[in-house]
Amino acid sequence: MSKYKDKEGEVLFSLGGQWVSWAHTLVAYIAFASALVVGIALHYHKIVKNEHYGYPDEWFPSVSATIGDRYPERSFFMIFIAITSGPRFALVGLWYLLTRKSGSRLPRVVALTGVFRTLTCGGWTYITSTDDHDWHDILMISYIVATLPWTTGCIALSPANPRAIQLRKYFAGAFFGTLVPLIYFFIQHKVHKVAGAYTTYAFFEWSLIILDISFDAITALDFSSFEIVVKDNTGLSKGKEKATAGVYSAGFTFTQTFDTIASVYHGFVFWTTLTSLGVVVWFFPLWYMGISGFEAFIMTTISPLFLANGPLRSFAVHNQRTIHFLSLSGIASYLIPNPTVRLCALGFGVFMSCFSWTATLVAESVHEVRFESKVLGLMAGLILSSTAKFIWQTNNPVWPIMHAENGGWNGVGLGLAVVAVFAFSRRAPLTTGSNDKELKGSPSLAAFGIGGLLFGLHSLLSDTSTMILWVWEGFPIRGPYSSTHGWCTVAAMTVGLFAGVARPQVTGGYLAFVAGASGAMVLTFFSHWTGYLGALAIATYLMAVSVPLLSSAVRKSPAVSFGVGFLLYNFLVLFHVWVVAYAFVPGGSLVREHSDWVQMTMMAFIGLGVVNYNRSVPRRQEPKAKRQAASQHKKYFGVATLAVNIVFLCAAYRRFPTNDYKPYHPEDRVMTAGIWTIHFSLDNYMWSSEYRMRDLIKDAELDVVGLLESDQQRIIMGNRDSTQFLAEDLGMYVDYGPGPNKHTWGAALLSKFPIINSTHHLLPSPVGELAPAIHATLDVYGQLIDVFVFHSGQEEDKEDRRLQSEYLAELMGSTDRPSILLSYLVTKPLKGNYNTYVSDKSGMNDVDPSDRNRWCEYILFKGLKRIGYARLSRDSITDTELQIAKFVVPKDADEIMQQKALSAEERNRRVTESQVPKDWRFPSLFRGKGVRGHRYHVFKKPRYYN
């Protein structure tokens, strides 16, 4: 630091640039350290305590607990963090001045990102989670997201200072690497409630703070000869390309960045269109209760067959913008209210999408870099699609079953898709419609590879919860959980994709195939974490093998390799539906319950594609210099895919279970239970019905609800899971029930009360469809209550239903605890199998034996005081009403015995509503005409009992 006289414009004051960095570092560390020291000194036991444990199980405070709401540590932190803002803005400004370069926009982007990070830091600092939990989280997540472009941008722009570059890479890698154990231990604390896990999490959280500040402290090395006059005395902004090995500086342009984003988004549009076809087609057999004829629309995917026609193929290659634009009719189909016409528009979109993408791959196949960029866009689009479905809790926000009323972003998605098409098709095609570089190998074998690959990607990877539910076996949690471990699948997909790009001859080899097949086998035959390790293996392999299989298939006749490939994909789609829908399709019994056959067929198809690739792959490696020169596009897609991963992690943070599950009337020990057949969450107008279901369940004040026809984790149903949205939005625990590999139509349980244990059952079904059941034990106001959720077989299979009634009666009779059955029995009251369910063997009582107008849904109970029963009309949500019952939970064993000892006459004595305490009554808004089409019907009002 020096001082000069004010003579003839001389500088009065100068400051070495490094002091800005040191000031920022010092004050930032003081802000956190002072809060930590003061907090430990004054409120140690309070700041180490969390919602589950306190000292000594938890003995070190988290960052949020330290800087949160307690005085005076919060004040220490806020004062010093406010002081930090001055050096922080100065640091960002100096970095921009140091790195700006004529013709480069990157310095400006990085500087704006730095300003944005500083503002969001102030946001989550001064808006605590107590002040406004949502905005605190939004600003915190925004800060973390902005850290990615800030760190990568700073590395890219680093001046020729090898030590600074090395340190930046070290601290950035350590920062993002720390996120993995951070998330893991947060899950251990939040979901599994492991004692001490939050203390370990706290150490990783503090590590993030240290690494984040340390990364910015490295600027002191670059600013050391930088005077605040302000000018660059040493020209450090020169020569950075050599120091960074040309990783970012070579050819970085806004245009290429925009093209990369457009390519990934257009890949997202392809997968959005393709994955929506099944769920839209599924609406019609549901409506007709059998094969409708509309199933033929799944054949719209075989449009690449038309590329066998030379003139048409030439037209497609040279008019890509037109055909890609036409494919957007699938995204725009949401504008059509009529389900049949909407399906037609979507079918045309799928037809054009498969046709246009195949034509694009053919056109770009003569240029390795451009072809590889298209493949990366297509596959990264799948990762983005899975991420979008995770954010929207397994619904894609631009599917044609979505609209504004149920959370859809269709208009935004369509607008972005139009922009993406123009950018995606900006460059002229490189071929004239014929491929002169066709390699050796068989187009038929290539078609098998494409069919198996597309089916694997679609059936297993289009939603991150699909394979997790394959290995789900109920409570206690002994494996991955959809909302907390979904990113592991995305991470495996990302690693697999770039492994395939980097080493296609390895990932396309036989050893890699054996590893992938082994993963598929483990996923199919094992549960819990063991099964999920197989899931991660097959996820990595499918993404990795996509690059070699696509590159070899595109060099063959596209009509065969892709047209027939999509036909084989359709065969596998039908195959994996037939294994569960065997009772409704001709010849279905031949493949009944054989998901293992589906997996083996898929891997056999992929294996044939691998054989073709190894026959056709050139053995001569490209020169290393040429491969390095062509690698620039990979870095763009790498950063784009990493950004998608970070968005996923931020969404996962937002979706962490809150454990704030409060019943509606705890003061009266009232439990309201319901049973509802939800028809796969498609309403009568072909819109996704989760929002409407949520509103009815909330208005009915259900503490426990059984959902039937709830398994949607198949291609034909969109690979969805409505229970995720319902559970998280309503604040309930959820057991998905038997997974998609158990071949049922689904049974799920939502509960405001903790699920202590749950087991899944497949009841005897020698002829007809499988009957799923859940047996769960809940902790209800300190009393253990057993809840059974059950879906009986169909009406035609009488022997099945008889065997199922005996099995379930024995299961219910095996417990002496108070119990509730929420079920779909397919029987008439007081007749036939009804007398097996309601019997001395089961010990169960009918919620209302006088209700003779039932056939399917029944609520049974024992050991509880039943105080009310009602039937709610469904409006157009589904084809089945919602039945609900209210119970008072006994406090001890004596009260339980008293309830069991009541005679039928005493138990079923009715009273008027005026004789029932107010908090025991059903909601009044469903009286008369009700609300949103829901009203009390059949008896027109609830029934109450003494």
VENURZI-V906297 format. One record per residue. N is the residue number from 1. RES is the residue in one small letter. PSI is psi in degrees with one decimal (999 if undefined). Layout:
# VENURZI-V906297
N	RES	PSI
N	RES	PSI
This chain:
# VENURZI-V906297
1	m	135.6
2	s	163.1
3	k	137.8
4	y	157.6
5	k	149.4
6	d	82.7
7	k	123.9
8	e	47.3
9	g	9.2
10	e	155.9
11	v	129.5
12	l	-30.0
13	f	139.1
14	s	153.1
15	l	131.0
16	g	134.9
17	g	-29.9
18	q	-23.1
19	w	-25.1
20	v	-44.8
21	s	-45.6
22	w	-38.4
23	a	-44.7
24	h	-46.2
25	t	-48.3
26	l	-50.1
27	v	-36.9
28	a	-44.5
29	y	-39.4
30	i	-39.6
31	a	-49.3
32	f	-42.2
33	a	-41.1
34	s	-41.3
35	a	-39.1
36	l	-47.4
37	v	-47.0
38	v	-41.1
39	g	-44.2
40	i	-37.7
41	a	-37.6
42	l	-33.9
43	h	39.2
44	y	-54.4
45	h	-28.3
46	k	-38.6
47	i	-13.8
48	v	-9.4
49	k	138.9
50	n	-169.6
51	e	-14.2
52	h	-40.8
53	y	161.4
54	g	-165.5
55	y	137.6
56	p	-1.6
57	d	-41.4
58	e	127.4
59	w	4.2
60	f	132.9
61	p	151.7
62	s	168.4
63	v	-46.9
64	s	-37.9
65	a	-33.1
66	t	-45.3
67	i	7.8
68	g	-110.4
69	d	-4.3
70	r	137.9
71	y	136.9
72	p	2.1
73	e	-34.8
74	r	-39.2
75	s	-41.9
76	f	-48.2
77	f	-47.3
78	m	-38.6
79	i	-49.0
80	f	-31.7
81	i	-29.2
82	a	-40.5
83	i	-35.5
84	t	-28.3
85	s	-34.6
86	g	-58.8
87	p	-29.5
88	r	-49.2
89	f	-38.2
90	a	-40.1
91	l	-45.3
92	v	-43.0
93	g	-44.3
94	l	-38.5
95	w	-39.3
96	y	-45.7
97	l	-33.9
98	l	-35.4
99	t	-8.5
100	r	144.9
101	k	137.1
102	s	129.3
103	g	-3.8
104	s	129.9
105	r	-11.6
106	l	-44.6
107	p	-37.8
108	r	-42.4
109	v	-44.3
110	v	-40.4
111	a	-43.5
112	l	-35.8
113	t	-40.4
114	g	-40.4
115	v	-43.8
116	f	-42.8
117	r	-41.0
118	t	-41.6
119	l	-42.7
120	t	-30.9
121	c	-45.3
122	g	-33.6
123	g	-54.4
124	w	-16.5
125	t	-46.2
126	y	-13.1
127	i	98.8
128	t	168.9
129	s	-27.1
130	t	-37.7
131	d	-53.2
132	d	98.3
133	h	-42.5
134	d	-48.5
135	w	-33.3
136	h	-45.9
137	d	-40.8
138	i	-46.0
139	l	-37.7
140	m	-46.1
141	i	-39.7
142	s	-38.6
143	y	-45.4
144	i	-41.5
145	v	-43.3
146	a	-18.6
147	t	-32.0
148	l	-56.5
149	p	-28.3
150	w	-49.1
151	t	-45.6
152	t	-37.3
153	g	-40.6
154	c	-39.3
155	i	-41.6
156	a	-34.8
157	l	1.5
158	s	131.7
159	p	177.0
160	a	67.4
161	n	91.6
162	p	-37.9
163	r	-42.8
164	a	-41.5
165	i	-43.6
166	q	-43.9
167	l	-39.3
168	r	-44.3
169	k	-38.6
170	y	-50.9
171	f	-37.7
172	a	-45.5
173	g	-41.5
174	a	-37.3
175	f	-53.9
176	f	-30.6
177	g	-32.6
178	t	-23.3
179	l	-31.9
180	v	-57.0
181	p	-29.4
182	l	-49.6
183	i	-40.3
184	y	-49.6
185	f	-25.6
186	f	-38.8
187	i	-42.9
188	q	-38.5
189	h	-51.8
190	k	-43.1
191	v	-50.4
192	h	-10.7
193	k	45.6
194	v	127.4
195	a	132.3
196	g	-11.3
197	a	-33.8
198	y	-30.3
199	t	-44.7
200	t	-42.8
201	y	-40.2
202	a	-39.0
203	f	-40.9
204	f	-33.8
205	e	-43.4
206	w	-33.6
207	s	-38.5
208	l	-41.7
209	i	-47.7
210	i	-44.9
211	l	-38.5
212	d	-47.4
213	i	-39.0
214	s	-36.9
215	f	-44.7
216	d	-23.6
217	a	-21.5
218	i	-20.9
219	t	-20.3
220	a	-33.3
221	l	-31.8
222	d	-29.4
223	f	0.6
224	s	-31.4
225	s	26.8
226	f	109.8
227	e	144.0
228	i	82.3
229	v	-35.5
230	v	127.0
231	k	161.4
232	d	106.0
233	n	-18.0
234	t	-2.5
235	g	40.3
236	l	-17.3
237	s	-4.0
238	k	155.6
239	g	22.2
240	k	-17.9
241	e	-40.0
242	k	-42.3
243	a	-33.4
244	t	9.0
245	a	25.8
246	g	19.5
247	v	-44.1
248	y	-32.6
249	s	-26.9
250	a	104.5
251	g	19.4
252	f	121.4
253	t	154.7
254	f	-36.1
255	t	-45.9
256	q	-36.7
257	t	-44.6
258	f	-40.6
259	d	-38.4
260	t	-46.7
261	i	-42.6
262	a	-40.1
263	s	-44.5
264	v	-42.0
265	y	-37.6
266	h	-33.4
267	g	-40.3
268	f	-40.7
269	v	-41.1
270	f	-50.4
271	w	-32.5
272	t	-46.8
273	t	-46.9
274	l	-44.9
275	t	-19.0
276	s	-20.7
277	l	-46.5
278	g	-46.8
279	v	-31.0
280	v	-42.0
281	v	-39.3
282	w	-28.3
283	f	-36.9
284	f	-45.8
285	p	-28.4
286	l	-42.4
287	w	-40.6
288	y	-5.3
289	m	41.3
290	g	-174.7
291	i	127.8
292	s	-18.7
293	g	-25.8
294	f	-11.6
295	e	-20.0
296	a	-19.0
297	f	-17.7
298	i	-17.3
299	m	-1.4
300	t	-15.6
301	t	-16.4
302	i	16.7
303	s	-27.7
304	p	-15.4
305	l	-29.8
306	f	-11.3
307	l	-4.8
308	a	-22.7
309	n	117.0
310	g	-54.9
311	p	-40.2
312	l	-38.7
313	r	-42.4
314	s	-40.1
315	f	-43.6
316	a	-41.2
317	v	-38.3
318	h	-1.1
319	n	48.8
320	q	-35.8
321	r	-40.6
322	t	-48.9
323	i	-32.9
324	h	-36.8
325	f	-39.0
326	l	-29.2
327	s	-17.8
328	l	-5.5
329	s	-27.1
330	g	-40.4
331	i	-36.0
332	a	-8.3
333	s	-17.2
334	y	-18.3
335	l	-11.6
336	i	114.2
337	p	-36.8
338	n	122.3
339	p	-40.1
340	t	-45.9
341	v	-34.8
342	r	-41.2
343	l	-40.7
344	c	-44.9
345	a	-41.1
346	l	-42.1
347	g	-40.4
348	f	-39.6
349	g	-42.0
350	v	-42.8
351	f	-49.6
352	m	-32.0
353	s	-47.2
354	c	-38.7
355	f	-46.4
356	s	-39.9
357	w	-38.3
358	t	-43.2
359	a	-39.0
360	t	-45.3
361	l	-38.1
362	v	-44.2
363	a	-34.1
364	e	-0.6
365	s	-18.7
366	v	-8.9
367	h	112.4
368	e	-44.9
369	v	-46.6
370	r	-38.6
371	f	-45.9
372	e	-35.6
373	s	-40.3
374	k	-41.9
375	v	-43.0
376	l	-40.5
377	g	-42.2
378	l	-45.9
379	m	-36.9
380	a	-29.0
381	g	-33.9
382	l	-40.8
383	i	-41.6
384	l	-38.8
385	s	-44.4
386	s	-35.8
387	t	-44.2
388	a	-40.1
389	k	-34.9
390	f	-43.1
391	i	-40.0
392	w	21.3
393	q	52.2
394	t	2.7
395	n	131.8
396	n	126.5
397	p	-10.3
398	v	17.7
399	w	154.4
400	p	-2.4
401	i	2.4
402	m	151.3
403	h	-178.6
404	a	-34.3
405	e	-21.9
406	n	26.6
407	g	7.7
408	g	150.0
409	w	43.6
410	n	-42.5
411	g	-44.4
412	v	-44.7
413	g	-40.8
414	l	-42.5
415	g	-44.7
416	l	-35.6
417	a	-39.1
418	v	-46.2
419	v	-42.2
420	a	-38.6
421	v	-43.7
422	f	-40.2
423	a	-39.6
424	f	-36.3
425	s	21.1
426	r	-39.6
427	r	147.2
428	a	150.1
429	p	157.6
430	l	-8.0
431	t	167.5
432	t	8.7
433	g	-5.8
434	s	149.3
435	n	108.5
436	d	-8.8
437	k	28.4
438	e	130.7
439	l	174.5
440	k	165.8
441	g	-179.5
442	s	126.1
443	p	-28.2
444	s	-44.0
445	l	-39.2
446	a	-37.6
447	a	-41.6
448	f	-43.0
449	g	-43.8
450	i	-42.2
451	g	-47.2
452	g	-40.3
453	l	-50.0
454	l	-40.9
455	f	-43.4
456	g	-45.9
457	l	-43.6
458	h	-47.8
459	s	-29.2
460	l	-29.8
461	l	-3.3
462	s	-10.4
463	d	133.8
464	t	-13.4
465	s	-10.0
466	t	-56.5
467	m	-26.1
468	i	-38.3
469	l	-20.7
470	w	-35.7
471	v	7.1
472	w	131.6
473	e	14.1
474	g	-173.1
475	f	151.4
476	p	157.8
477	i	122.9
478	r	17.0
479	g	-159.0
480	p	158.5
481	y	139.2
482	s	-45.5
483	s	-15.9
484	t	-17.3
485	h	5.2
486	g	-31.9
487	w	-28.1
488	c	-38.0
489	t	-44.1
490	v	-40.2
491	a	-42.9
492	a	-40.0
493	m	-42.3
494	t	-46.7
495	v	-43.4
496	g	-42.8
497	l	-49.0
498	f	-20.8
499	a	-39.3
500	g	-35.9
501	v	-40.8
502	a	-37.9
503	r	66.6
504	p	-33.0
505	q	-24.6
506	v	-51.0
507	t	-23.3
508	g	6.2
509	g	174.8
510	y	-33.2
511	l	-42.3
512	a	-37.1
513	f	-42.6
514	v	-41.7
515	a	-43.1
516	g	-42.7
517	a	-37.2
518	s	-41.1
519	g	-41.8
520	a	-38.8
521	m	-45.7
522	v	-42.2
523	l	-41.2
524	t	-37.1
525	f	-4.5
526	f	159.8
527	s	-179.8
528	h	-146.8
529	w	-32.7
530	t	-47.5
531	g	-36.9
532	y	-29.4
533	l	-39.3
534	g	-37.5
535	a	-44.0
536	l	-35.4
537	a	-45.3
538	i	-32.4
539	a	-45.8
540	t	-43.8
541	y	-45.3
542	l	-42.4
543	m	-39.0
544	a	-42.2
545	v	-13.7
546	s	-36.2
547	v	-53.9
548	p	-36.9
549	l	-41.3
550	l	-40.0
551	s	-33.9
552	s	-35.9
553	a	-34.5
554	v	-18.6
555	r	-2.0
556	k	-173.8
557	s	115.7
558	p	-28.2
559	a	-35.3
560	v	-54.5
561	s	-36.3
562	f	-40.1
563	g	-53.1
564	v	-33.0
565	g	-45.4
566	f	-32.1
567	l	-43.6
568	l	-36.0
569	y	-43.7
570	n	-38.0
571	f	-44.9
572	l	-35.8
573	v	-47.7
574	l	-40.4
575	f	-45.8
576	h	-8.0
577	v	-39.2
578	w	-33.1
579	v	-20.3
580	v	-26.4
581	a	24.0
582	y	-26.3
583	a	-8.7
584	f	0.0
585	v	148.7
586	p	131.7
587	g	7.0
588	g	-29.8
589	s	-20.9
590	l	-28.5
591	v	15.6
592	r	125.6
593	e	35.8
594	h	60.6
595	s	-27.8
596	d	-37.0
597	w	-37.9
598	v	-46.7
599	q	-41.7
600	m	-39.7
601	t	-43.2
602	m	-48.7
603	m	-33.4
604	a	-42.2
605	f	-47.4
606	i	-39.4
607	g	-39.7
608	l	-37.3
609	g	-37.2
610	v	-40.6
611	v	-45.2
612	n	-42.0
613	y	-44.5
614	n	-23.5
615	r	-30.1
616	s	-15.3
617	v	135.4
618	p	134.9
619	r	-18.5
620	r	127.7
621	q	146.7
622	e	151.8
623	p	143.4
624	k	-39.2
625	a	-38.4
626	k	-40.2
627	r	-39.1
628	q	-38.7
629	a	-27.6
630	a	6.5
631	s	-4.9
632	q	-41.4
633	h	-29.4
634	k	-34.3
635	k	-35.7
636	y	-48.2
637	f	-31.9
638	g	-45.9
639	v	-40.3
640	a	-43.3
641	t	-37.3
642	l	-39.5
643	a	-40.3
644	v	-40.5
645	n	-41.1
646	i	-38.8
647	v	-41.0
648	f	-46.0
649	l	-39.0
650	c	-40.6
651	a	-37.9
652	a	-37.9
653	y	-41.6
654	r	-26.9
655	r	4.4
656	f	135.5
657	p	138.2
658	t	-21.0
659	n	22.3
660	d	65.0
661	y	100.5
662	k	125.3
663	p	165.8
664	y	-32.4
665	h	66.1
666	p	-29.4
667	e	-23.3
668	d	7.7
669	r	34.4
670	v	136.2
671	m	124.1
672	t	124.2
673	a	150.1
674	g	161.4
675	i	135.5
676	w	130.6
677	t	112.3
678	i	0.9
679	h	39.1
680	f	27.2
681	s	35.2
682	l	123.9
683	d	-176.8
684	n	-6.5
685	y	13.3
686	m	31.8
687	w	147.0
688	s	133.5
689	s	10.2
690	e	-42.4
691	y	-43.5
692	r	-37.6
693	m	-46.1
694	r	-44.7
695	d	-40.2
696	l	-42.9
697	i	-40.2
698	k	-45.6
699	d	-30.7
700	a	-5.9
701	e	46.2
702	l	127.6
703	d	-30.3
704	v	134.0
705	v	134.7
706	g	132.3
707	l	132.4
708	l	160.5
709	e	52.6
710	s	-9.3
711	d	111.4
712	q	16.8
713	q	56.1
714	r	159.2
715	i	-43.6
716	i	-15.2
717	m	5.8
718	g	5.0
719	n	60.2
720	r	170.7
721	d	91.9
722	s	-23.5
723	t	-25.2
724	q	-49.0
725	f	-47.3
726	l	-44.7
727	a	-45.1
728	e	-37.0
729	d	-32.9
730	l	-8.4
731	g	59.0
732	m	152.1
733	y	155.7
734	v	136.3
735	d	116.6
736	y	-21.9
737	g	-167.3
738	p	131.8
739	g	176.3
740	p	-20.3
741	n	5.8
742	k	0.0
743	h	42.9
744	t	172.0
745	w	-5.2
746	g	142.1
747	a	131.1
748	a	157.6
749	l	127.9
750	l	137.2
751	s	135.7
752	k	-15.6
753	f	147.5
754	p	136.2
755	i	106.4
756	i	-42.2
757	n	147.8
758	s	141.7
759	t	149.3
760	h	141.3
761	h	141.0
762	l	110.6
763	l	158.8
764	p	128.3
765	s	70.8
766	p	-23.5
767	v	-54.5
768	g	-161.7
769	e	152.8
770	l	143.7
771	a	109.9
772	p	150.8
773	a	147.6
774	i	132.3
775	h	106.8
776	a	145.2
777	t	121.6
778	l	148.7
779	d	98.9
780	v	103.7
781	y	37.3
782	g	-3.8
783	q	132.9
784	l	123.5
785	i	132.8
786	d	133.1
787	v	130.7
788	f	130.7
789	v	127.6
790	f	140.3
791	h	111.5
792	s	166.5
793	g	174.9
794	q	166.4
795	e	-36.5
796	e	-25.7
797	d	80.8
798	k	-40.0
799	e	-39.4
800	d	-46.6
801	r	-32.0
802	r	-45.9
803	l	-37.2
804	q	-38.1
805	s	-38.2
806	e	-41.9
807	y	-47.3
808	l	-37.0
809	a	-42.1
810	e	-39.7
811	l	-44.7
812	m	-32.7
813	g	-9.9
814	s	-7.9
815	t	138.6
816	d	-3.6
817	r	157.5
818	p	140.0
819	s	156.0
820	i	137.4
821	l	123.7
822	l	110.0
823	s	168.9
824	y	100.7
825	l	-22.1
826	v	62.0
827	t	158.9
828	k	145.9
829	p	136.5
830	l	8.1
831	k	154.6
832	g	-130.3
833	n	-17.8
834	y	-38.2
835	n	-5.7
836	t	-41.5
837	y	-45.6
838	v	95.0
839	s	171.5
840	d	-30.0
841	k	-42.6
842	s	-30.0
843	g	9.4
844	m	151.1
845	n	149.2
846	d	140.4
847	v	-27.9
848	d	89.9
849	p	-20.0
850	s	-9.3
851	d	95.4
852	r	-2.3
853	n	48.2
854	r	155.2
855	w	-38.2
856	c	-62.1
857	e	134.1
858	y	145.3
859	i	124.2
860	l	160.8
861	f	163.8
862	k	149.4
863	g	10.4
864	l	156.1
865	k	104.0
866	r	124.3
867	i	-10.9
868	g	156.5
869	y	136.9
870	a	158.9
871	r	126.3
872	l	131.4
873	s	150.4
874	r	-14.2
875	d	-129.4
876	s	18.1
877	i	-44.2
878	t	-164.3
879	d	9.7
880	t	141.6
881	e	169.7
882	l	118.9
883	q	137.0
884	i	149.7
885	a	149.7
886	k	140.4
887	f	149.1
888	v	128.2
889	v	126.2
890	p	152.4
891	k	-25.3
892	d	179.2
893	a	-33.6
894	d	-44.3
895	e	-37.4
896	i	-45.4
897	m	-36.6
898	q	-42.4
899	q	-40.3
900	k	-28.5
901	a	-9.8
902	l	143.3
903	s	164.2
904	a	-38.5
905	e	-44.4
906	e	-40.9
907	r	-35.2
908	n	17.2
909	r	122.8
910	r	156.2
911	v	167.2
912	t	163.8
913	e	-33.3
914	s	-20.1
915	q	-0.2
916	v	134.9
917	p	151.1
918	k	-42.8
919	d	-5.3
920	w	-8.7
921	r	156.2
922	f	155.1
923	p	140.2
924	s	-15.3
925	l	-13.2
926	f	6.5
927	r	158.1
928	g	-124.2
929	k	-10.6
930	g	-152.5
931	v	133.9
932	r	32.2
933	g	2.5
934	h	129.0
935	r	160.6
936	y	128.0
937	h	-172.7
938	v	-71.2
939	f	0.9
940	k	-14.0
941	k	161.2
942	p	157.0
943	r	139.9
944	y	154.0
945	y	154.8
946	n	999
